[in-house]
């Protein structure tokens, strides 16, 4: 017999994408689930839209001010009635059997948390940088767009930590914290989520350059378990070593990449040069600066 599952969706100023997300989660094959939508202080009409919904499975939680992704997810978790709490994002579309797959893995695998595969647009879409940053084919990584925990585990170790919102890695930290506490996890590649098309701007690109800087922090906090899921730190010291190869080859790469960029019909030169070389240089600096702050050996 299926037990109640709670599905938490934080949202902030993504009304159009939220509509598509909710359309998909209300069509799930699972029969016993609730949907907790946390409106994290949206100013784009999201509140009025959510208040107009009549689906009895949907509970809406409003934050009067924007508190960030972690606090929004935690607000949903605190009101969850299910024995399993699943999370996805407002810019995602879930497969109709997504919840069933996650639940089956928890129940029959005796896992404390599980995570599935996330694809950008669809499984065949190849995409370009930085679109590939959102893909997690095969469920290699515990991402907040496609993850489920037993409520018992979250009651024991706590929920998402706001400190990691700036790195967009609050999901990584929670999963490592869970493993460090002795929790068992499973990968569920057949639990599918699709990230809706993203509009990348100079601002969002530069903000994402800080993502890798989480690793010196995680190494300091969890020196034994910080690479529990693999991670980008080779030899436990060099974070994403391919960056250094790209930097060394930039004089050659930039002209070639620019030709490719124009060949595919792209014309935003500011976006291009933000990606090559500003973004890659900034993320190297962010890692080194954070390693110095944390007093750990990482580059």
C-alpha positions in Angstrom: 0.0 0.0 0.0 1.3 3.4 -0.9 2.0 5.8 1.9 1.8 9.6 1.9 4.7 11.4 0.3 5.2 15.1 0.7 6.5 17.0 -2.4 8.0 20.4 -1.7 8.5 23.1 -4.4 10.1 26.4 -3.5 9.3 29.3 -6.0 10.4 32.8 -6.5 9.4 35.1 -9.4 9.0 32.3 -11.9 5.3 32.3 -12.5 5.3 30.9 -16.1 7.6 28.1 -15.2 5.8 27.4 -12.0 2.6 26.8 -13.9 4.3 24.2 -16.1 5.9 22.6 -13.1 2.6 22.3 -11.2 0.9 20.9 -14.3 3.4 18.1 -14.3 3.3 17.3 -10.5 -0.5 17.2 -10.5 -0.4 14.5 -13.2 1.9 12.1 -11.2 1.0 8.4 -11.3 1.3 8.2 -7.5 -2.0 8.4 -5.7 -1.0 9.4 -2.1 0.9 12.6 -2.1 0.6 16.2 -1.1 2.2 19.2 -2.8 3.6 22.0 -0.7 4.4 25.1 -2.7 6.5 27.7 -0.9 6.2 31.2 -2.4 9.4 32.8 -1.2 8.3 36.5 -1.4 7.5 36.6 -5.2 6.5 39.9 -6.7 5.4 38.7 -10.2 1.8 37.6 -9.5 2.8 34.2 -8.1 0.9 34.8 -4.9 -2.4 35.6 -6.7 -2.0 32.6 -8.9 -1.3 30.2 -6.1 -4.2 31.5 -4.0 -6.5 30.8 -7.0 -5.7 27.1 -7.1 -8.3 24.7 -5.9 -6.5 21.3 -6.1 -7.0 19.8 -2.5 -3.5 18.2 -2.7 -1.8 21.6 -2.9 -0.9 23.6 0.2 0.5 27.1 -0.3 3.0 28.7 2.1 3.7 32.3 1.6 6.9 34.1 2.8 6.3 37.8 3.0 9.9 38.5 2.1 12.5 36.5 0.1 14.4 34.2 2.4 16.3 32.1 0.0 16.0 28.6 -1.4 17.0 26.7 1.7 14.6 28.4 4.1 11.8 28.0 1.5 12.5 24.2 1.3 12.6 24.1 5.1 9.3 25.8 5.4 7.8 23.1 3.2 9.5 20.3 5.1 8.2 21.6 8.5 4.6 21.3 7.3 5.1 18.0 5.5 2.8 15.1 6.6 4.5 12.4 4.6 7.0 9.8 5.7 9.0 10.7 2.7 9.7 14.3 1.7 10.7 14.8 -2.0 12.0 18.1 -3.5 12.0 19.5 -7.0 12.3 23.1 -8.3 9.8 25.5 -9.9 11.7 25.5 -13.2 11.5 21.7 -13.6 9.0 19.2 -15.2 8.7 15.8 -13.6 8.1 12.5 -15.2 4.7 11.0 -14.3 6.4 8.0 -12.6 9.0 10.1 -10.8 7.5 9.8 -7.2 6.8 6.1 -7.6 10.5 5.5 -8.6 11.8 7.5 -5.6 9.5 5.8 -3.2 10.2 2.3 -4.4 13.9 2.9 -4.0 13.5 4.1 -0.4 11.1 1.3 0.6 12.8 -1.6 -1.1 16.3 -0.4 -0.9 16.0 0.6 2.8 17.6 4.0 1.9 17.5 7.1 4.0 17.6 9.3 0.9 17.6 8.9 -2.8 18.2 11.0 -5.9 17.3 10.7 -9.6 18.4 12.0 -13.0 17.9 15.5 -14.2 18.1 16.5 -17.9 18.2 19.9 -19.5 15.0 20.0 -21.7 15.1 16.3 -22.6 17.3 13.2 -22.6 18.5 13.8 -26.2 19.3 17.5 -25.9 23.1 18.1 -26.0 23.1 21.7 -25.1 25.9 24.2 -24.8 27.8 25.6 -21.9 26.4 26.7 -19.5 23.3 24.6 -20.1 25.2 21.5 -19.4 25.7 22.7 -15.8 22.1 21.8 -15.0 22.2 18.2 -16.3 22.6 15.2 -14.0 22.2 12.3 -16.3 22.2 8.9 -14.5 21.6 10.5 -11.1 25.3 10.9 -10.5 24.8 13.8 -8.0 22.4 14.6 -5.2 20.6 17.7 -6.6 17.7 19.6 -5.0 15.6 19.3 -8.2 15.3 15.6 -7.8 15.9 14.2 -4.4 13.9 12.6 -1.5 14.6 12.0 2.1 12.8 10.1 4.8 11.2 12.5 7.2 12.9 10.6 10.0 16.3 11.5 8.6 15.6 15.2 8.2 14.1 15.3 11.7 17.4 13.9 13.0 20.0 15.9 11.0 18.1 19.1 10.1 17.1 20.5 6.7 18.9 22.7 4.1 21.4 25.2 5.4 21.1 28.8 4.1 24.8 29.4 4.4 25.2 27.3 1.2 22.7 29.2 -0.9 25.3 31.5 -2.2 27.1 28.6 -3.7 23.9 27.0 -5.1 25.1 23.9 -3.3 22.8 23.6 -0.3 21.7 20.2 -1.6 25.3 19.0 -1.8 26.0 20.0 1.8 22.8 18.3 3.1 23.6 15.1 1.3 27.1 15.0 2.6 25.9 15.8 6.1 23.5 12.9 5.8 26.2 10.5 4.8 28.5 11.8 7.6 25.7 10.9 10.0 25.6 7.3 8.8 22.6 7.6 6.4 22.3 5.2 3.5 21.6 6.6 0.0 20.7 5.3 -3.4 20.9 6.6 -7.0 17.7 6.2 -9.0 18.5 7.0 -12.6 14.9 6.0 -13.7 13.4 8.8 -11.6 13.4 11.5 -14.2 13.1 15.3 -14.0 13.6 17.8 -16.9 14.9 21.3 -16.4 13.0 23.9 -18.4 15.0 26.1 -20.8 17.1 28.7 -19.0 17.7 32.3 -20.0 21.3 32.9 -19.0 22.4 36.5 -18.3 25.7 38.1 -17.4 24.5 38.3 -13.9 23.4 34.7 -13.6 26.6 33.5 -15.2 28.8 35.5 -12.8 26.7 34.3 -9.8 27.3 30.7 -10.9 31.1 31.2 -10.9 31.0 30.8 -7.2 29.6 27.2 -7.2 32.9 25.5 -7.1 34.1 27.6 -4.1 31.9 25.4 -1.9 34.6 22.6 -1.9 37.1 24.2 0.4 34.2 24.8 2.8 33.0 21.2 2.6 36.5 19.9 3.0 36.9 21.8 6.2 33.5 20.7 7.5 33.5 17.1 6.4 37.2 16.1 5.9 36.3 12.4 5.7 33.1 12.5 3.7 33.3 15.6 1.5 34.0 13.4 -1.6 31.3 10.8 -0.8 29.7 11.3 -4.2 32.9 11.8 -6.1 33.0 15.5 -6.6 35.3 17.6 -8.8 38.4 17.6 -6.5 41.1 15.4 -8.0 43.8 14.1 -5.7 41.7 15.8 -3.0 43.4 19.1 -3.8 42.7 20.3 -7.4 39.1 21.4 -8.0 38.0 20.8 -11.6 41.6 20.5 -13.0 40.4 20.8 -16.6 39.9 24.6 -15.9 43.6 25.1 -15.7 44.1 23.4 -19.1 41.4 25.6 -20.6 43.0 28.7 -19.1 46.4 27.7 -20.6 44.8 27.2 -24.0 42.6 30.4 -23.9 44.5 32.2 -26.7 43.7 29.3 -29.0 40.3 28.4 -27.6 38.7 31.9 -27.7 38.9 32.4 -31.5 37.7 28.8 -32.1 34.8 29.1 -29.6 33.8 32.4 -31.0 33.5 31.0 -34.5 31.4 28.1 -33.1 29.3 30.6 -31.2 28.5 32.6 -34.3 28.0 29.5 -36.4 25.1 28.4 -34.1 23.4 31.8 -34.5 24.5 33.3 -31.2 25.2 37.1 -31.3 25.5 38.2 -27.7 29.2 39.1 -27.5 29.0 40.3 -23.9 27.6 36.9 -22.9 30.3 35.1 -24.9 33.2 37.0 -23.3 31.6 36.7 -19.9 31.8 32.9 -20.4 35.2 33.0 -22.1 37.3 34.0 -20.2 35.7 36.0 -17.4 33.6 33.2 -15.9 36.3 30.6 -15.8 38.9 33.0 -14.3 36.5 34.1 -11.7 35.6 30.6 -10.6 39.3 29.8 -10.2 39.8 32.9 -8.0 36.7 32.0 -5.9 38.0 28.6 -5.1 41.5 29.8 -4.2 40.1 32.7 -2.1 37.8 30.3 -0.2 40.6 27.8 0.4 42.7 30.6 2.0 39.8 31.6 4.2 39.1 28.0 5.3 42.9 27.3 5.7 42.7 24.1 3.6 45.0 23.1 0.8 42.9 23.4 -2.4 43.4 25.1 -5.7 
